[in-house]
């Protein structure tokens, strides 16, 4: 008996079929997932295309329908092909934020910053994006209010709506679900009402809050002390009132506290508890009292900005413990003490010190010259005396120095030392060195002296002498103020060689002579595409008042904001205005008042197309006011009062806006503005009548007129007789 063959089980028999079935099932599952993913991707793609069609942009986004939207510019997706990131900052987008974004319910990051989007946000936008972690819509033109029924999602960490046109109140309901919020920036909008301090009740993770540059108009509310991780709190440039609440001093993690330009009052006593502060900016408020004596506890402080308040007392000695200070600005307060007794030598990182407009006395603090990182010093408008310490030459980084309105002495010494400061660009020494002689000698300034100086103010010192010759060596000089002194002599011809000069103030001196033709060749004032664009736009380290007695109190943060000016008023100049004055067509202000100029006002003045102020009053100008001056479209201030002008005052253009006082003191002037008719002037559109002044002319005209009349009468009579004769013949003819 043969052995029976081994028995084949049914499982083994069907294994190929089983394998095939398994493969089919796997492929089916994969196809189902693929179809589902493709369907989701298709939905997101259509949403993005809808948005794309609703906006315009400076350059195409190149979103092609044939491509997977996950590979489009600014788009990122998760592994399921759902859009999670839409990142299109600075793409020139113009349009509105589409409500269709609510379909992107996997979106985590949305960045449309620095575009030109406008209009309100769609209702419910935030609530329909449940996975949103970051949204940046800053620097657009978005408007409207934040819907109080629209809540930030629980997942949100960063919100930046800054630099838009949003308004209204920020309701607590808008924030109450934002449990993970870290940064909330709504600065530079028009929000009002109270600050939403209850944000700290909802999120324990908040680190940055920025409410600055809005219209918030309440007292600073309690609640910020509950933000246990808060590092930055900004609410400057609003309308906040009252004192800082005491609980704010419990936010000990704060590194920046900025509430400038509000109406805050009270004292600073509790501020020393914020020992992690690096920036304290409470300037332009109404704070009173003393700087806390133990302010040295703020050992991490880098920027102390308490200027423009009503603080009194002295500089606390403990301030020397703040060795990380970079900026110390206490300008415009009521502080006072002998400044030379304060030790600045420990401030090795100090770059800017501004103690101007206080009551500090004593000599220039020698220890300040130990701060080798200094770039800007302002000690103006105090009560300092004596001479500047020679060690100031060691401040090789110094670019800004203002010591105006003190009682310093020895101008020769001062200029000699300061000329060695190679990086010095701004030097204001006005209202010091009273009644001293302004050094003239060319040797005062060496070949490299003042090599970078651009602004020099020596006004209001009652200096005697002449315009110093060493000035011609300062090739980069742009602004020169020598006003309110007792300088004599002429304007030197080399003034025209200062190729960068565009602001010249020599007013209120005893200067004499003629206006040099070289002044009409100042390169920066002879506007061309090249020269007009060469005025630097760099910002001054501190704002300045150039003129010592600036009634308008206008401060300038950069030289390019200064109006191009030639001011020679209140001197003894004579002669005529050069015809070439019209070359200075970049000039904005021309003041020649209170001198002895004579002759006609040149027509070429009308070529000063950018002129805003023209003052020729209190001189001896004669002739008529050039009619062409009415074409100066930007002229807003004009005076020719108290001269010897005559004739009709021009009308039209800016001349219709000037008061009668602009023309008074000229007995020969007439016109509507003075309510004085001009007997010898009629409308320029009519011919003047012919005057008959002699008997011969009268009889000549009489006989000519008589002869002409007789001839016309005789001819007319003949024509009438002829017509009568013809009519008689016709009547006979018709009767036949």
TIPABA-997544 format. One line per 5 residues: number of its first residue (from 1); for each residue x, y, z of C-alpha. Coordinates in nm, 2 decimals, always signed. Layout:
<sites>
NUM> X Y Z | ...
</sites>
This chain:
<sites>
1> +0.00 +0.00 +0.00 | +0.13 +0.32 -0.11 | +0.13 +0.58 +0.16 | -0.13 +0.84 +0.11 | -0.01 +1.19 +0.00
6> +0.00 +1.46 +0.26 | -0.33 +1.64 +0.31 | -0.34 +2.00 +0.18 | -0.53 +2.23 +0.40 | -0.79 +2.47 +0.25
11> -0.59 +2.77 +0.39 | -0.28 +2.68 +0.21 | -0.48 +2.61 -0.11 | -0.63 +2.96 -0.11 | -0.34 +3.16 +0.01
16> -0.27 +3.33 -0.33 | -0.63 +3.44 -0.33 | -0.61 +3.56 +0.02 | -0.30 +3.77 -0.06 | -0.48 +3.92 -0.35
21> -0.78 +4.01 -0.14 | -0.56 +4.17 +0.13 | -0.38 +4.38 -0.14 | -0.71 +4.50 -0.28 | -0.83 +4.60 +0.07
26> -0.50 +4.79 +0.14 | -0.52 +4.97 -0.20 | -0.88 +5.05 -0.13 | -0.80 +5.21 +0.20 | -0.52 +5.40 +0.05
31> -0.75 +5.52 -0.23 | -1.01 +5.63 +0.02 | -0.75 +5.83 +0.22 | -0.61 +5.98 -0.09 | -0.96 +6.08 -0.21
36> -1.03 +6.23 +0.13 | -0.70 +6.42 +0.14 | -0.75 +6.53 -0.22 | -1.10 +6.65 -0.13 | -0.97 +6.85 +0.17
41> -0.69 +7.00 -0.04 | -0.94 +7.09 -0.31 | -1.16 +7.27 -0.06 | -0.86 +7.47 +0.08 | -0.74 +7.54 -0.28
46> -1.08 +7.68 -0.38 | -1.08 +7.90 -0.06 | -0.74 +8.04 -0.15 | -0.84 +8.10 -0.51 | -1.14 +8.29 -0.39
51> -0.92 +8.51 -0.18 | -0.68 +8.55 -0.47 | -0.95 +8.66 -0.70 | -1.08 +8.92 -0.45 | -0.75 +9.10 -0.42
56> -0.49 +9.27 -0.64 | -0.11 +9.28 -0.57 | +0.19 +9.46 -0.71 | +0.34 +9.13 -0.85 | +0.15 +8.81 -0.92
61> +0.13 +8.53 -0.66 | +0.17 +8.27 -0.93 | -0.10 +8.05 -0.78 | -0.18 +7.80 -1.06 | -0.49 +7.59 -1.06
66> -0.30 +7.30 -1.20 | -0.06 +7.29 -0.91 | -0.11 +7.15 -0.56 | -0.19 +7.45 -0.34 | +0.05 +7.32 -0.08
71> +0.34 +7.43 -0.31 | +0.20 +7.78 -0.37 | +0.39 +8.08 -0.26 | +0.34 +8.15 +0.11 | +0.13 +7.84 +0.17
76> +0.23 +7.54 +0.39 | +0.03 +7.22 +0.46 | +0.03 +6.94 +0.71 | +0.07 +6.57 +0.62 | -0.30 +6.55 +0.53
81> -0.26 +6.83 +0.27 | -0.46 +7.08 +0.48 | -0.34 +7.44 +0.47 | -0.18 +7.53 +0.80 | +0.02 +7.84 +0.71
86> -0.05 +8.14 +0.50 | +0.25 +8.37 +0.50 | +0.23 +8.68 +0.26 | +0.39 +8.98 +0.43 | +0.50 +9.28 +0.22
91> +0.34 +9.15 -0.10 | +0.15 +9.46 -0.19 | -0.19 +9.30 -0.14 | -0.49 +9.53 -0.19 | -0.84 +9.43 -0.09
96> -1.03 +9.29 +0.21 | -0.98 +9.00 +0.44 | -1.22 +8.74 +0.30 | -1.48 +8.56 +0.50 | -1.39 +8.25 +0.31
101> -1.09 +8.21 +0.53 | -1.32 +8.05 +0.78 | -1.30 +7.74 +0.56 | -0.93 +7.70 +0.64 | -1.01 +7.54 +0.97
106> -0.67 +7.38 +1.00 | -0.49 +7.72 +0.96 | -0.24 +7.78 +1.24 | -0.04 +8.09 +1.11 | -0.17 +8.39 +0.92
111> +0.06 +8.67 +0.82 | -0.06 +8.96 +0.60 | +0.16 +9.22 +0.76 | +0.28 +9.53 +0.56 | +0.02 +9.52 +0.29
116> -0.27 +9.75 +0.19 | -0.56 +9.55 +0.31 | -0.86 +9.76 +0.42 | -1.21 +9.74 +0.56 | -1.34 +9.55 +0.87
121> -1.25 +9.20 +0.97 | -1.52 +8.95 +0.88 | -1.76 +8.87 +1.16 | -1.67 +8.55 +1.35 | -1.33 +8.52 +1.18
126> -1.14 +8.42 +1.49 | -1.40 +8.18 +1.62 | -1.41 +7.99 +1.28 | -1.03 +7.93 +1.30 | -1.01 +7.70 +1.60
131> -0.65 +7.60 +1.54 | -0.51 +7.95 +1.49 | -0.19 +8.01 +1.69 | -0.06 +8.33 +1.53 | -0.21 +8.62 +1.33
136> -0.02 +8.92 +1.21 | -0.23 +9.19 +1.02 | +0.00 +9.48 +1.12 | +0.07 +9.78 +0.89 | -0.24 +9.77 +0.68
141> -0.55 +9.99 +0.65 | -0.80 +9.77 +0.83 | -1.08 +9.94 +1.02 | -1.39 +9.89 +1.22 | -1.43 +9.74 +1.57
146> -1.34 +9.41 +1.71 | -1.66 +9.21 +1.74 | -1.72 +9.14 +2.11 | -1.90 +8.82 +2.02 | -1.60 +8.70 +1.82
151> -1.35 +8.54 +2.06 | -0.99 +8.46 +2.01 | -0.95 +8.08 +2.00 | -0.79 +7.89 +2.29 | -0.49 +7.80 +2.07
156> -0.39 +8.16 +2.00 | -0.05 +8.27 +2.11 | +0.04 +8.58 +1.91 | -0.19 +8.86 +1.79 | -0.05 +9.16 +1.61
161> -0.31 +9.41 +1.48 | -0.08 +9.72 +1.51 | -0.07 +10.01 +1.27 | -0.42 +9.99 +1.13 | -0.74 +10.20 +1.18
166> -0.93 +9.99 +1.43 | -1.15 +10.17 +1.68 | -1.38 +10.12 +1.97 | -1.33 +9.93 +2.29 | -1.16 +9.60 +2.34
171> -1.42 +9.39 +2.52 | -1.32 +9.13 +2.78 | -1.53 +8.88 +2.59 | -1.29 +8.91 +2.30 | -1.01 +8.79 +2.51
176> -1.16 +8.55 +2.76 | -1.09 +8.23 +2.57 | -0.72 +8.31 +2.49 | -0.57 +8.09 +2.76 | -0.24 +8.05 +2.58
181> -0.19 +8.41 +2.46 | +0.17 +8.52 +2.48 | +0.19 +8.85 +2.28 | -0.10 +9.10 +2.21 | -0.01 +9.41 +2.01
186> -0.28 +9.66 +1.91 | -0.06 +9.97 +1.90 | -0.10 +10.26 +1.65 | -0.48 +10.23 +1.61 | -0.78 +10.43 +1.74
191> -0.90 +10.21 +2.02 | -1.05 +10.39 +2.32 | -1.20 +10.32 +2.66 | -1.01 +10.15 +2.94 | -0.71 +9.92 +2.90
196> -0.82 +9.56 +2.90 | -0.62 +9.47 +3.22 | -0.84 +9.16 +3.27 | -0.64 +8.99 +3.00 | -0.42 +8.87 +3.29
201> -0.72 +8.68 +3.43 | -0.75 +8.48 +3.12 | -0.39 +8.40 +3.02 | -0.11 +8.32 +3.27 | +0.14 +8.30 +2.98
206> +0.11 +8.66 +2.86 | +0.46 +8.82 +2.81 | +0.40 +9.12 +2.58 | +0.12 +9.38 +2.59 | +0.14 +9.68 +2.36
211> -0.15 +9.93 +2.37 | +0.06 +10.24 +2.27 | -0.05 +10.51 +2.03 | -0.43 +10.48 +2.07 | -0.70 +10.68 +2.24
216> -0.74 +10.49 +2.56 | -0.87 +10.74 +2.81 | -0.91 +10.60 +3.15 | -0.69 +10.56 +3.45 | -0.45 +10.27 +3.44
221> -0.66 +9.99 +3.58 | -0.56 +9.73 +3.84 | -0.50 +9.38 +3.71 | -0.16 +9.39 +3.53 | +0.01 +9.27 +3.85
226> -0.16 +8.93 +3.79 | +0.05 +8.88 +3.48 | +0.31 +8.66 +3.64 | +0.52 +8.63 +3.32 | +0.47 +8.97 +3.18
231> +0.80 +9.12 +3.04 | +0.68 +9.41 +2.82 | +0.40 +9.66 +2.90 | +0.35 +9.95 +2.67 | +0.07 +10.20 +2.67
236> +0.24 +10.53 +2.56 | +0.08 +10.81 +2.36 | -0.27 +10.77 +2.49 | -0.49 +10.98 +2.73 | -0.43 +10.78 +3.05
241> -0.47 +10.97 +3.38 | -0.40 +10.92 +3.75 | -0.12 +10.73 +3.92 | +0.02 +10.40 +3.83 | -0.17 +10.14 +4.04
246> +0.02 +9.98 +4.31 | -0.04 +9.62 +4.18 | +0.17 +9.70 +3.87 | +0.47 +9.69 +4.09 | +0.40 +9.32 +4.16
251> +0.47 +9.24 +3.80 | +0.83 +9.17 +3.90 | +0.92 +9.00 +3.57 | +0.87 +9.32 +3.38 | +1.17 +9.42 +3.16
256> +1.01 +9.72 +2.99 | +0.75 +9.96 +3.13 | +0.66 +10.23 +2.88 | +0.38 +10.48 +2.95 | +0.52 +10.80 +2.78
261> +0.31 +11.09 +2.66 | +0.00 +11.05 +2.88 | -0.13 +11.25 +3.17 | -0.01 +11.03 +3.45 | +0.06 +11.19 +3.79
266> +0.19 +11.07 +4.13 | +0.53 +10.96 +4.23 | +0.78 +10.68 +4.14 | +0.83 +10.53 +4.48 | +0.71 +10.17 +4.40
271> +0.91 +10.15 +4.08 | +1.22 +10.02 +4.26 | +1.04 +9.68 +4.31 | +1.07 +9.61 +3.94 | +1.42 +9.49 +3.97
276> +1.43 +9.33 +3.62 | +1.35 +9.65 +3.44 | +1.58 +9.73 +3.14 | +1.36 +10.01 +3.00 | +1.17 +10.26 +3.21
281> +1.00 +10.52 +2.98 | +0.75 +10.75 +3.16 | +0.85 +11.07 +2.98 | +0.60 +11.35 +2.89 | +0.37 +11.30 +3.19
286> +0.30 +11.50 +3.51 | +0.50 +11.29 +3.75 | +0.61 +11.48 +4.06 | +0.84 +11.41 +4.36 | +1.19 +11.29 +4.37
291> +1.37 +11.01 +4.18 | +1.37 +10.73 +4.44 | +1.68 +10.73 +4.65 | +1.72 +10.36 +4.61 | +1.68 +10.36 +4.23
296> +2.01 +10.18 +4.22 | +1.82 +9.86 +4.29 | +1.73 +9.86 +3.92 | +2.08 +9.73 +3.84 | +1.96 +9.59 +3.50
301> +1.84 +9.93 +3.38 | +1.96 +10.03 +3.04 | +1.73 +10.32 +2.94 | +1.60 +10.56 +3.19 | +1.36 +10.80 +3.02
306> +1.19 +11.04 +3.27 | +1.22 +11.36 +3.07 | +0.94 +11.63 +3.05 | +0.79 +11.58 +3.40 | +0.79 +11.77 +3.72
311> +1.05 +11.57 +3.91 | +1.26 +11.76 +4.17 | +1.55 +11.70 +4.40 | +1.89 +11.57 +4.30 | +2.05 +11.28 +4.12
316> +2.04 +11.00 +4.37 | +2.39 +10.87 +4.44 | +2.25 +10.51 +4.41 | +2.20 +10.58 +4.04 | +2.57 +10.50 +4.00
321> +2.48 +10.14 +4.07 | +2.29 +10.13 +3.74 | +2.61 +10.05 +3.55 | +2.44 +9.91 +3.24 | +2.28 +10.25 +3.16
326> +2.30 +10.33 +2.79 | +2.05 +10.63 +2.79 | +1.99 +10.87 +3.07 | +1.73 +11.13 +2.98 | +1.60 +11.36 +3.26
331> +1.56 +11.67 +3.05 | +1.29 +11.93 +3.13 | +1.23 +11.87 +3.50 | +1.30 +12.06 +3.82 | +1.61 +11.87 +3.92
336> +1.91 +12.06 +4.07 | +2.24 +12.01 +4.25 | +2.61 +12.06 +4.18 | +2.65 +11.84 +3.88 | +3.03 +11.81 +3.91
341> +2.98 +11.61 +4.24 | +2.80 +11.33 +4.07 | +3.03 +11.04 +3.96 | +2.96 +10.94 +3.60 | +3.27 +10.73 +3.57
346> +3.09 +10.40 +3.64 | +2.87 +10.43 +3.33 | +3.10 +10.26 +3.09 | +2.82 +10.18 +2.85 | +2.65 +10.52 +2.86
351> +2.59 +10.66 +2.51 | +2.33 +10.94 +2.56 | +2.30 +11.17 +2.86 | +2.04 +11.45 +2.85 | +2.00 +11.67 +3.16
356> +1.90 +11.98 +2.98 | +1.64 +12.23 +3.11 | +1.69 +12.17 +3.48 | +1.87 +12.37 +3.76 | +2.20 +12.19 +3.78
361> +2.49 +12.42 +3.87 | +2.86 +12.40 +3.92 | +3.12 +12.33 +3.65 | +3.12 +12.08 +3.36 | +3.14 +11.74 +3.52
366> +3.49 +11.61 +3.46 | +3.39 +11.24 +3.53 | +3.16 +11.26 +3.23 | +3.47 +11.24 +3.01 | +3.53 +10.89 +3.14
371> +3.23 +10.76 +2.96 | +3.41 +10.68 +2.64 | +3.10 +10.53 +2.47 | +2.92 +10.87 +2.48 | +2.77 +10.98 +2.15
376> +2.55 +11.26 +2.27 | +2.56 +11.51 +2.56 | +2.30 +11.78 +2.64 | +2.35 +12.00 +2.95 | +2.18 +12.30 +2.80
381> +1.96 +12.55 +2.99 | +2.11 +12.49 +3.33 | +2.34 +12.71 +3.55 | +2.68 +12.57 +3.47 | +2.98 +12.79 +3.49
386> +3.35 +12.78 +3.42 | +3.53 +12.61 +3.14 | +3.48 +12.28 +2.96 | +3.72 +12.02 +3.08 | +4.00 +11.95 +2.83
391> +3.95 +11.57 +2.86 | +3.64 +11.61 +2.64 | +3.88 +11.55 +2.36 | +3.90 +11.19 +2.46 | +3.53 +11.13 +2.37
396> +3.62 +11.00 +2.02 | +3.26 +10.88 +1.96 | +3.09 +11.21 +2.05 | +2.88 +11.34 +1.77 | +2.63 +11.56 +1.95
401> +2.71 +11.83 +2.21 | +2.46 +12.09 +2.34 | +2.57 +12.33 +2.62 | +2.35 +12.62 +2.52 | +2.21 +12.86 +2.78
406> +2.46 +12.83 +3.06 | +2.73 +13.07 +3.18 | +3.04 +12.89 +3.04 | +3.35 +13.09 +2.96 | +3.66 +13.09 +2.73
411> +3.52 +13.03 +2.38 | +3.88 +13.01 +2.23 | +3.97 +12.73 +2.47 | +3.64 +12.55 +2.40 | +3.66 +12.56 +2.03
416> +4.02 +12.45 +2.03 | +3.95 +12.14 +2.23 | +3.62 +12.05 +2.06 | +3.78 +12.08 +1.71 | +3.97 +11.76 +1.80
421> +3.65 +11.56 +1.84 | +3.67 +11.39 +1.50 | +3.31 +11.26 +1.49 | +3.14 +11.57 +1.62 | +2.85 +11.66 +1.39
426> +2.63 +11.88 +1.60 | +2.76 +12.16 +1.83 | +2.53 +12.40 +2.01 | +2.71 +12.66 +2.23 | +2.46 +12.95 +2.21
431> +2.40 +13.18 +2.50 | +2.74 +13.13 +2.67 | +3.07 +13.31 +2.67 | +2.90 +13.65 +2.71 | +3.08 +13.95 +2.57
436> +3.39 +13.75 +2.47 | +3.58 +13.80 +2.14 | +3.50 +13.53 +1.88 | +3.84 +13.41 +1.76 | +3.91 +13.50 +1.40
441> +4.25 +13.34 +1.33 | +4.26 +13.06 +1.08 | +4.51 +12.87 +1.29 | +4.24 +12.80 +1.56 | +4.12 +12.50 +1.35
446> +4.37 +12.26 +1.22 | +4.35 +12.07 +0.89 | +4.14 +11.80 +1.04 | +3.95 +12.02 +1.29 | +3.58 +11.98 +1.29
451> +3.61 +11.75 +0.99 | +3.26 +11.61 +1.03 | +3.08 +11.91 +1.18 | +2.75 +11.99 +1.02 | +2.56 +12.21 +1.26
456> +2.73 +12.50 +1.45 | +2.53 +12.73 +1.67 | +2.70 +13.02 +1.84 | +2.41 +13.26 +1.87 | +2.31 +13.49 +2.15
461> +2.66 +13.53 +2.30 | +2.72 +13.90 +2.23 | +3.04 +13.81 +2.06 | +3.25 +14.09 +1.92 | +3.48 +14.05 +1.62
466> +3.41 +13.94 +1.26 | +3.28 +13.63 +1.09 | +3.58 +13.40 +1.16 | +3.79 +13.29 +0.87 | +3.84 +12.94 +1.02
471> +3.48 +12.86 +0.93 | +3.58 +12.82 +0.56 | +3.77 +12.50 +0.66 | +3.45 +12.32 +0.78 | +3.37 +12.17 +0.45
476> +3.07 +11.97 +0.57 | +2.90 +12.26 +0.75 | +2.52 +12.27 +0.67 | +2.38 +12.49 +0.94 | +2.55 +12.80 +1.08
481> +2.39 +13.03 +1.34 | +2.58 +13.34 +1.45 | +2.27 +13.54 +1.53 | +2.23 +13.79 +1.82 | +2.59 +13.89 +1.86
486> +2.79 +14.21 +1.80 | +2.98 +14.10 +1.49 | +3.10 +14.37 +1.25 | +3.24 +14.38 +0.90 | +3.11 +14.23 +0.57
491> +3.00 +13.88 +0.48 | +3.32 +13.73 +0.34 | +3.33 +13.61 -0.02 | +3.44 +13.26 +0.08 | +3.09 +13.20 +0.22
496> +3.00 +13.07 -0.13 | +3.26 +12.80 -0.09 | +3.07 +12.62 +0.18 | +2.91 +12.39 -0.07 | +2.69 +12.21 +0.19
501> +2.56 +12.52 +0.37 | +2.18 +12.55 +0.34 | +2.09 +12.73 +0.66 | +2.26 +13.07 +0.74 | +2.15 +13.29 +1.02
506> +2.35 +13.61 +1.07 | +2.06 +13.82 +1.21 | +2.09 +14.08 +1.48 | +2.45 +14.18 +1.45 | +2.63 +14.49 +1.32
511> +2.74 +14.34 +0.99 | +2.77 +14.59 +0.70 | +2.86 +14.61 +0.33 | +2.69 +14.47 +0.02 | +2.53 +14.13 -0.02
516> +2.81 +13.94 -0.18 | +2.73 +13.78 -0.52 | +2.89 +13.46 -0.38 | +2.60 +13.40 -0.15 | +2.38 +13.33 -0.46
521> +2.60 +13.04 -0.55 | +2.55 +12.83 -0.24 | +2.54 +12.48 -0.40 | +2.28 +12.33 -0.16 | +2.04 +12.62 -0.23
526> +2.08 +12.62 -0.61 | +1.84 +12.33 -0.65 | +1.90 +12.06 -0.90 | +1.81 +11.69 -0.89 | +2.15 +11.63 -0.75
531> +2.18 +11.91 -0.49 | +1.82 +11.90 -0.37 | +1.85 +11.53 -0.28 | +2.18 +11.56 -0.09 | +2.04 +11.69 +0.24
536> +2.11 +11.40 +0.47 | +1.81 +11.24 +0.64 | +2.01 +11.10 +0.93 | +1.84 +11.16 +1.27 | +2.00 +11.38 +1.53
541> +2.08 +11.20 +1.85 | +1.86 +11.45 +2.03 | +1.61 +11.70 +1.90 | +1.74 +12.06 +1.87 | +1.63 +12.42 +1.88
546> +1.88 +12.59 +1.65 | +1.80 +12.96 +1.71 | +1.87 +13.07 +2.06 | +1.55 +13.27 +2.10 | +1.32 +13.04 +1.91
551> +0.97 +13.18 +1.98 | +0.80 +12.89 +1.80 | +0.99 +12.64 +2.01 | +1.01 +12.41 +1.70 | +1.24 +12.12 +1.76
556> +1.41 +11.93 +1.48 | +1.50 +11.57 +1.49 | +1.70 +11.57 +1.17 | +1.88 +11.84 +0.96 | +1.67 +11.77 +0.65
561> +1.37 +11.91 +0.84 | +1.52 +12.25 +0.88 | +1.39 +12.50 +0.62 | +1.66 +12.62 +0.39 | +1.72 +12.97 +0.51
566> +1.92 +13.29 +0.47 | +1.84 +13.53 +0.76 | +2.03 +13.86 +0.76 | +1.77 +14.07 +0.94 | +1.86 +14.36 +1.18
571> +2.21 +14.45 +1.04 | +2.36 +14.74 +0.85 | +2.37 +14.59 +0.50 | +2.32 +14.82 +0.20 | +2.30 +14.82 -0.17
576> +2.07 +14.62 -0.39 | +1.96 +14.26 -0.40 | +2.17 +14.08 -0.67 | +1.97 +13.98 -0.97 | +2.12 +13.63 -0.94
581> +1.92 +13.58 -0.62 | +1.68 +13.38 -0.83 | +1.93 +13.10 -0.86 | +1.86 +12.99 -0.50 | +1.54 +12.82 -0.60
586> +1.57 +12.57 -0.31 | +1.55 +12.85 -0.06 | +1.25 +12.85 +0.17 | +1.31 +13.15 +0.40 | +1.47 +13.48 +0.30
591> +1.48 +13.75 +0.56 | +1.65 +14.08 +0.48 | +1.45 +14.30 +0.70 | +1.58 +14.59 +0.91 | +1.88 +14.68 +0.69
596> +1.95 +14.96 +0.45 | +1.89 +14.78 +0.12 | +1.77 +15.00 -0.17 | +1.68 +14.99 -0.53 | +1.41 +14.79 -0.69
601> +1.30 +14.44 -0.58 | +1.43 +14.22 -0.86 | +1.19 +14.03 -1.07 | +1.42 +13.73 -1.02 | +1.29 +13.69 -0.67
606> +0.99 +13.53 -0.83 | +1.22 +13.25 -0.94 | +1.25 +13.13 -0.58 | +0.98 +12.87 -0.64 | +1.00 +12.71 -0.30
611> +1.00 +13.03 -0.10 | +0.77 +13.02 +0.20 | +0.87 +13.33 +0.39 | +1.00 +13.66 +0.24 | +1.06 +13.96 +0.47
616> +1.20 +14.28 +0.31 | +1.05 +14.52 +0.56 | +1.23 +14.82 +0.71 | +1.46 +14.89 +0.42 | +1.47 +15.16 +0.15
621> +1.34 +14.96 -0.15 | +1.17 +15.17 -0.42 | +0.97 +15.11 -0.73 | +0.68 +14.87 -0.76 | +0.62 +14.53 -0.61
626> +0.69 +14.28 -0.90 | +0.36 +14.14 -1.01 | +0.54 +13.81 -1.08 | +0.57 +13.75 -0.70 | +0.21 +13.64 -0.69
631> +0.32 +13.32 -0.87 | +0.51 +13.20 -0.56 | +0.26 +12.93 -0.47 | +0.42 +12.84 -0.13 | +0.46 +13.19 +0.00
636> +0.28 +13.20 +0.33 | +0.45 +13.50 +0.50 | +0.54 +13.82 +0.32 | +0.63 +14.17 +0.43 | +0.76 +14.48 +0.25
641> +0.64 +14.72 +0.52 | +0.82 +15.05 +0.58 | +1.00 +15.10 +0.25 | +0.96 +15.35 -0.03 | +0.75 +15.14 -0.26
646> +0.48 +15.27 -0.48 | +0.21 +15.16 -0.73 | -0.06 +14.90 -0.73 | -0.02 +14.61 -0.49 | -0.05 +14.28 -0.69
651> -0.35 +14.07 -0.64 | -0.42 +13.71 -0.70 | -0.23 +13.40 -0.58 | -0.09 +13.42 -0.23 | -0.12 +13.80 -0.23
656> -0.49 +13.76 -0.15 | -0.40 +13.61 +0.19 | -0.15 +13.87 +0.32 | -0.27 +14.13 +0.58 | -0.25 +14.50 +0.52
661> +0.03 +14.52 +0.78 | +0.25 +14.35 +0.51 | +0.24 +14.67 +0.31 | +0.21 +14.95 +0.56 | +0.46 +15.23 +0.58
666> +0.48 +15.28 +0.20 | +0.31 +15.61 +0.12 | +0.31 +15.53 -0.26 | +0.14 +15.19 -0.24 | -0.23 +15.16 -0.31
671> -0.48 +14.89 -0.38 | -0.78 +14.70 -0.24 | -0.59 +14.55 +0.06 | -0.51 +14.90 +0.19 | -0.86 +15.03 +0.09
676> -0.68 +15.30 -0.10 | -0.77 +15.34 -0.47 | -0.50 +15.41 -0.72 | -0.60 +15.72 -0.92 | -0.35 +15.67 -1.19
681> -0.42 +15.30 -1.24 | -0.72 +15.14 -1.42 | -0.79 +14.79 -1.52 | -0.51 +14.64 -1.72 | -0.77 +14.52 -1.98
686> -0.89 +14.88 -2.09 | -0.70 +15.14 -2.29 | -0.63 +15.47 -2.11 | -0.84 +15.77 -2.25 | -0.67 +16.01 -2.49
691> -0.61 +16.35 -2.32 | -0.65 +16.68 -2.52 | -0.42 +16.93 -2.37 | -0.38 +17.21 -2.63 | -0.61 +17.45 -2.85
696> -0.43 +17.34 -3.16 | -0.51 +16.98 -3.10 | -0.87 +17.07 -3.02 | -0.93 +17.26 -3.35 | -0.74 +17.00 -3.55
701> -0.97 +16.73 -3.41 | -1.28 +16.96 -3.46 | -1.22 +17.03 -3.83 | -1.14 +16.67 -3.90 | -1.46 +16.56 -3.73
706> -1.66 +16.83 -3.90 | -1.53 +16.74 -4.25 | -1.59 +16.37 -4.19 | -1.95 +16.44 -4.07 | -2.02 +16.67 -4.37
711> -1.89 +16.42 -4.62 | -2.10 +16.14 -4.47 | -2.41 +16.37 -4.47 | -2.36 +16.48 -4.83 | -2.31 +16.12 -4.96
716> -2.61 +16.00 -4.76 | -2.83 +16.28 -4.91 | -2.72 +16.19 -5.26 | -2.81 +15.83 -5.21 | -3.15 +15.92 -5.08
721> -3.22 +16.15 -5.38 | -3.11 +15.88 -5.63 | -3.35 +15.63 -5.46 | -3.64 +15.87 -5.48 | -3.57 +15.93 -5.86
726> -3.56 +15.55 -5.92 | -3.89 +15.50 -5.73 | -4.06 +15.76 -5.95 | -3.94 +15.59 -6.27 | -4.06 +15.26 -6.14
731> -4.40 +15.40 -6.05 | -4.44 +15.54 -6.41 | -4.33 +15.21 -6.56 | -4.58 +15.01 -6.36 | -4.86 +15.25 -6.48
736> -4.78 +15.19 -6.85
</sites>
